[in-house]
Amino acid sequence: MKKEETDRLPSKVLEIGPPLTEEDIDSYIRIRDAEDRSYKLRAIVDAWDKQQSEDRKMRKGYAWFFIILIAIQIIAINAFFLLVGLKIIKIDPLFLKVFFIPVLAEIVTMTLVILKYLFPKSGSDVLELIRKL
């Protein structure tokens, strides 16, 4: 360095401390590593949170759609049986038994499908990824 540059240097350096040891460098490396892991963890949790909220919105829409369909079907089948009971519609009792059981099975199956596929257990993949960090 030139003499002029070394003369300006003290005004830029506030204090020169003791020389760094290996422990100081190791501590710095561990701190940086912890900060990096913390950043990765926050990024993963933020992305997972956004994904979960979008999934919830989508599932909620589908769930309401299917619940309304099931309600309409239940009302229609009850109205049909009411009309048969009031003898407005005349149908063979064997047909009613054969008709009622599949409709009831369909309603139960649709409910189970809604519960199983629209509201699955989730989060275990994210927890496993966090453990690996």
VEXPA-418938 format. One record per residue (C-alpha): residue in one letter; z, x, y. Coordinates in steps of 0.02 Angstrom, whole numbers, padded with zeros to 5 digits, always signed. Each point is the difference from the previous one (the first is absolute). Layout:
BEGIN
aZXY ...
END
This chain:
BEGIN
m+00000+00000+00000 k-00029+00053+00176 k+00143+00032+00119 e-00041-00156+00103 e+00009-00112-00154 t+00168+00069-00055 d+00071-00025+00174 r-00042-00187-00006 l+00068-00021-00176 p+00187-00010+00043 s-00031-00150+00112 k-00076-00095-00146 v+00130+00048-00132 l+00170-00076+00030 e+00095+00096-00131 i-00034+00109-00148 g+00120-00034-00141 p+00049+00102-00149 p-00136+00042-00126 l-00040-00133-00129 t+00068+00019-00175 e-00072-00061-00164 e+00130-00139+00000 d-00060-00059+00171 i-00179-00005-00062 d+00051-00090-00160 s+00099-00127+00101 y-00149-00029+00113 i-00115-00023-00150 r+00121-00125-00079 i+00014-00098+00163 r-00191-00006+00018 d-00016-00054-00182 a+00127-00140+00026 e-00091-00056+00157 d-00166-00002-00095 r+00075-00102-00143 s+00079-00119+00125 y-00169-00026+00085 k-00085-00033-00167 l+00137-00121-00051 r-00011-00096+00164 a-00190-00010-00015 i+00012-00066-00178 v+00134-00128+00043 d-00097-00060+00154 a-00161-00020-00099 w+00094-00089-00141 d+00083-00117+00126 k-00167-00045+00080 q-00078-00029-00171 q+00145-00110-00055 s-00010-00107+00157 e-00187-00025-00021 d+00024-00042-00184 r+00136-00125+00044 k-00113-00087+00125 m-00142-00012-00125 r+00113-00060-00141 k+00081-00128+00112 g-00170-00075+00042 y-00052-00008-00182 a+00170-00070-00052 w-00010-00141+00126 f-00178-00040-00055 f+00050-00011-00183 i+00160-00096+00037 i-00100-00129+00096 l-00124-00012-00144 i+00141-00026-00125 a+00081-00131+00112 i-00164-00094+00016 q-00022+00006-00188 i+00177-00064-00031 i-00024-00141+00125 a-00168-00046-00078 i+00069-00003-00177 n+00150-00103+00055 a-00114-00122+00092 f-00109-00013-00155 f+00149-00039-00112 l+00066-00124+00129 l-00166-00091-00003 v+00004-00002-00190 g+00181-00062+00003 l-00045-00139+00121 k-00146-00043-00116 i-00127+00025+00137 i-00087+00126-00114 k-00005-00037-00186 i-00003+00153-00111 d+00044+00030-00182 p+00178+00074-00018 l-00066+00138-00114 f-00117+00057+00140 l+00147+00004+00121 k+00099+00113-00118 v-00150+00114-00024 f-00035+00001+00187 f+00180+00023+00059 i+00046+00152-00106 p-00144+00114+00058 v+00026-00048+00181 l+00185+00040-00013 a-00042+00165-00088 e-00123+00042+00138 i+00129-00030+00135 v+00129+00108-00088 t-00129+00137-00033 m-00057+00002+00181 t+00180+00015+00056 l+00030+00146-00119 v-00160+00086+00058 i+00055-00018+00181 l+00171+00072-00038 k-00065+00144-00106 y-00151+00059+00098 l+00037-00049+00179 f+00179+00062-00002 p+00001+00154-00114 k+00137+00129-00009 s-00054+00143+00112 g+00066+00156+00080 s+00027+00108-00154 d-00157+00105+00036 v+00059+00039+00175 l+00175+00044-00060 e-00074+00119-00130 l-00107+00083+00134 i+00152+00021+00112 r+00098+00079-00143 k-00139+00126-00025 l+00013+00055+00181 
END
